[in-house]
Amino acid sequence: MRAMLLDLPGAPLRLATLPDPIPGPGELRIRVAACGVCRTDLHVVDGELPPGPLPIVPGHEIVGRVDAIGAGVAGFAIGQRVGVGWLGRACGRCPYCLEGRENLCDAPLFTGYTRHGGYATHAVADARFTFPLGETGDDLATAPLLCAGLIGWRSLQMAGDGRRLGLYGFGAAGHIVLQVARWQGREVFVFTRPGDDEGQAFARRLGAAWAGPSDRPAPEPLDAAILYAPVGALVPAALRAVRKGGRVVCAGIHMSDIPAFPYRWLWEEREIRSVANLTRADATGFLAVVPKARIKTRVTAYPLAEANTALADLRAGRLQGAAVLQP
């Protein structure tokens, strides 16, 4: 198989030819049709997360077809269209798993971080954490749903049922969550990096009630705000934007340091919460919502060998929507 390998954090990915992987007991081998390029991949490649095993094949927004089945696997067939996300395995035995909080598992595996991912022509995945996708939807358009969509869905649930929702950062997750929130009947206020006129216009086309730069205050008090931009300085800004009893949800796996701020900005029962990973129940719930909400992802496709270019475009903020690799 061909794969893009990370040999050292901070180094460019290397195109390599590797033996085709063999699925072990309980595993599937998937021929990859598309793999989204997520900001978490950028944190892995740039060394902003604790180092995992190296070399590693990044990528955890995988859409493809089963082409080999390991021993003991039931419920899947050769040629079946499936998806794989960030949580590649949970132990099922730790206190968190036993509480139904497998996203906080003490001994997890993460696709594209602690086990090989989808920046390749083939990937092996735990069958229990592989999701049947059916035949509806384009592979490229579906790939971002497997993480940007799932983390967006979890963060939206954490934000509560408030009518006025702020989104700080408007990339892959933001443009999906905006569509879900509008389907739910909410007003959405989008904050982008200053000068991103194209991103603000894109948000308005998708139904945002307001879109502007993150250095401007919200036009009216928000019930909740979700931060997708990994910028700690936005946390105090979001706290000032939410009403009494409002909630700020930090949805990224990595964020720059949050600066000190006066207690009065947190007072009056405002909350700050973080999102950590996701559960299989999140995937089941969100994938059922996708056709009902008529979610349409905006994607820019890149050949597998141009993964470094896709990551550079994401890093520089040159994308609207999501980047997707096509092996």
Beta strands, then each sheet from edge to edge (+ up, - down):
strand 1: 2-5
strand 2: 14-17
strand 3: 27-37
strand 4: 62-69
strand 5: 81-84
strand 6: 87-89
strand 7: 109-110
strand 8: 122-126
strand 9: 130-132
strand 10: 164-168
strand 11: 187-192
strand 12: 210-213
strand 13: 222-227
strand 14: 242-250
strand 15: 271-274
strand 16: 299-303
strand 17: 322-326
sheet 1: 1+ 2-
sheet 2: 8+ 3- 4+ 5- 9+
sheet 3: 8+ 3- 17+ 16+
sheet 4: 6+ 7-
sheet 5: 12+ 11+ 10+ 13+ 14+ 15+
end
